[in-house]
Each structure stands twice: as structure tokens, then as C-alpha cells.
Amino acid sequence: MVAGKSISKARSVRGELGAVVAQLRNVQSAAVVSVAALRQQNCELDADIATVLQRSVVDRIHDQVERLETLMREVRK
């Protein structure tokens, strides 16, 4: 019975991690679109704002998604 609870808990954790990854990917996509739009407008400060979004949002989200995916693989084992 303990093994069943452990498996159930692992599935629950994987499900929660998967939901977090999905939300982070949605946020990352929105930021990527914003970066592209700012660069396309080509106004004086837009390129700087796009760079800040890329480095402080998009890149950081990507790093966290990779960490979560690693954790998800570990939970599967």
C-alpha cells in the first residue's frame, strides 16, 4: 500500500510540475512576441526594452523550464 501512495504522489508532483512548465512556456511565448514586436517597431528605446525583456524574462524563464523538466525526469525514475 505504501508503494501505491508513493506512485500516486509522484504522479501528482509530475502533474504539478508539468502545469508549471506549461504556464512558464505561455509566459515565455508572450515575452518572445513582445520582444519581436518591439524590435519590429524600431523606435529609439524599443530595442533596449526588447533586450531587457530577452535577458531578464525570456532567458530566465527558459532556464527555469529546463530545471523543472530535469526534476520531472528525476521524479519519473
C-alpha positions in Angstrom: 0.0 0.0 0.0 2.9 2.4 0.7 4.3 1.9 -2.8 0.9 2.8 -4.2 0.8 6.1 -2.3 4.4 6.8 -3.4 3.5 6.2 -7.0 0.4 8.4 -6.7 2.3 11.2 -5.0 5.0 11.0 -7.8 2.3 11.3 -10.4 0.7 14.3 -8.6 4.1 16.0 -8.4 4.8 15.3 -12.1 1.4 16.7 -12.9 2.0 19.9 -10.9 5.5 20.4 -12.4 4.0 19.8 -15.8 1.4 22.5 -15.2 4.1 25.0 -14.0 6.2 24.2 -17.1 3.1 24.8 -19.3 2.4 28.2 -17.7 6.0 29.3 -17.9 6.1 28.4 -21.6 3.0 30.5 -22.2 4.6 33.5 -20.4 7.8 32.9 -22.3 5.9 32.9 -25.6 4.2 36.2 -24.7 7.6 37.7 -23.9 9.1 36.5 -27.1 6.3 38.0 -29.1 6.7 41.3 -27.2 10.4 41.3 -27.9 9.8 40.7 -31.7 7.2 43.4 -31.8 9.4 45.9 -30.1 12.3 45.2 -32.4 10.0 45.4 -35.4 8.7 48.9 -34.4 12.3 50.0 -34.4 11.8 53.0 -32.2 14.7 54.5 -30.3 14.2 52.7 -26.9 12.3 49.7 -28.2 15.5 47.8 -29.0 16.8 48.4 -25.4 13.5 47.3 -23.9 13.5 44.2 -26.1 17.0 43.4 -24.9 16.0 43.8 -21.3 12.9 41.5 -21.8 15.0 38.9 -23.6 17.7 38.8 -20.9 15.7 39.2 -17.8 12.4 37.4 -18.7 12.8 35.1 -21.7 16.2 33.7 -20.8 15.4 33.3 -17.1 12.1 31.5 -17.9 13.9 29.2 -20.3 16.4 28.3 -17.5 13.6 27.6 -15.1 11.7 25.4 -17.6 14.9 23.4 -18.1 15.3 22.9 -14.3 11.7 21.8 -13.9 12.0 19.4 -16.8 15.1 17.9 -15.2 13.1 17.5 -11.9 10.3 15.9 -13.8 12.6 13.3 -15.3 14.1 12.6 -11.9 10.6 12.0 -10.4 9.8 9.5 -13.2 12.7 7.3 -12.1 
